[in-house]
Structure formats: structure tokens, C-alpha cells
């Protein structure tokens, strides 16, 4: 299953993340720091959704109180809810 997520409070404009059998199969962030986010997305493929959420949740960008990786964790939390 793949979902599309609209992030808030960050430079990225859209996040897509997919998983099968509890493992991330794909991740894409549109907007934001493209090189860094593309690298993060490639590292996530094959990782368990729970582990990725644990690693990315709470990361902040400046004084925003969130970041693109934190928003990616929120997208994966939404994905988990939809998989239930």
C-alpha cells in the first residue's frame, strides 16, 4: 500500500511512502532539500516502518518544531493506521 501525505510547516510539498509486510518499499519527498531527502528515502527502503518512525520522529529544522524527516515519520504513522 502506498499513501500520499501533505506535510505541514516544512519546505517539502508532498510525501509518498509505501510498505508491504511491515517493510518500506518506496519513499519520495517532493520539495525540500532534494539531495538529502532522496538519500534518506533510499536508505529507508527495506527498513521496518516502526524502525523508520523511531529514527525520524522528533527531528527539528531550525525553530520550526518539525522537519521533513519528522513529517516523513508522520506519513509513515498514517500508513500504519491504514494498514490496520
C-alpha positions, -999 to +999 in steps of 0.1 A: +000+000+000+012+035-008-001+067+006+003+104-003+008+128+026+007+166+026+034+179+051+029+210+072+055+236+084+083+225+061+097+231+026+085+198+011+051+198-006+042+161-008+054+128+007+046+094-007+055+063+012+047+026+006+051-005+026+045-043+023+047-068+051+058-041+075+088-030+054+091+002+034+091-005-003+092+031-015+095+067-003+096+100-021+096+136-009+087+164-033+103+197-025+127+205+003+164+197+002+162+172-027+196+156-024+194+149+013+158+138+011+164+115-018+193+099+001+171+094+032+143+079+011+168+054-004+181+044+030+146+037+042+137+011+016+138-023+032+137-009+068+107-017+090+081+011+092+083+011+130+121+015+130+120+043+105+094+061+126+115+057+157+146+071+139+129+101+122+103+113+148+111+145+166+139+158+143+136+196+140+147+220+113+156+253+129+128+267+151+100+251+131+093+224+156+093+198+128+114+188+097+109+169+065+122+137+082+097+143+111+069+148+086+080+116+068+076+098+102+041+113+104+033+100+069+045+065+080+024+067+111-006+074+088+004+045+066+005+021+096-030+032+106-043+025+071-026-009+071-045-020+102 
